[in-house]
């Protein structure tokens, strides 16, 4: 029996080496062939062959020269930005924002549109994606993946939307309609999950494999990251923390009628505004009220204390089950509360449970959902493009 027959091994090694080189070029910028060889541990000859392969496939290009030493200047190579594009879309109740990034991750196009006066979600997404790609100077055919962040549930089996509280026109079957319309792979993902992806990439959760992100905005939501991967649950409902039955508020028994769920009643934006008004802080938005309380110094303490007690009910319920080392408070209210609110929530959770997670405010200030959508799309497309370099 020939146990040593591995005809795919040379091709596999080439593919692994090519992928390693491409990742280095993305992380460290333009490199010479010699430097690629040093960083990958490959010989000069093998590194040169590798670069030639990638150049022939249109994945890298010469971008300049490096002077120094005797002889001719060494050529510098970089990943060719236009080898593939992705589009991320943040879909809200009133607007949709789409951004186009090239394969290096640089955002090269962006568009924002209102969704108030339309009942055609396919048309809204189509226009946003096409305009984002157009503003980037990219053909739609070069867009390899579109990731849409949407509130509500996404079925892990079908990838379709099954329930979106704030988007009644978004429905099952929409995914297939969008794929047929755009002729491009389209993926739905819960918006709070995408915010957690961005937080892990460049926010407060960098380097943390296990954490939860609590989204505090018009609604409340939760993203769960375990072992560096999002946990969706069997129906996609993992993290729908707004439905936690908590004391002190009515518990609706028929969620299909769009009644406001219990923890949402206690900690959503309407509740924040109401409790802020009771403490003398009236503002147009919940985040504005929280910022006003923080600006007021000690006078704002009682409001922050009350919000922390409310939030701790949801955070504690999550943490006694998952026991994560880190909790990130995000969304407009979480960001507005900053360290002052996060520290109070950490204290309250430790006071009522046996777990003591570190609670911090988000490390991101701009468009985390959109950033998470682009990162998710880029990770998938890089796997496809870079993983197909076997020659």
Buried (B, 14 or more C-beta within 10 A) or exposed (E): EEEEEEEEEEEEEBBBBBBBBBBBBBEEEBBBBEBBBEBBEBEEEBBBBBBEBBBEBEBBBEEEEBEEEEEEEBBBBBBBBBBBBBBBBBBBEEBBBBBBBBBBBEBBBBBEBEBEEEEEBEEBBBBBBBBBBBBBEBEBEBBBBBBBBBBBBBBEEBBBBBBBBBBEEBBEEBBEBBBEBBEBBBBBBBBBBBBBBBBBBEBBBEEBBBBBBBBBBBBBBBBBBEEEEBBBEEBBBBBBBBBBEBEEBEBBEEBEEEBBBBBBBBBBBBBBBEBBEEBEBEBEBBBBBBBBBBEBEEEBBBBBBBBBBBBBBBBBBBBEEBEBBBBBBBBBBBBBBBEBBBBBBBBBBBEBBEBBBBBBBBBBEEBBBBBBBBBBBBBBBBEEBBEEBBB
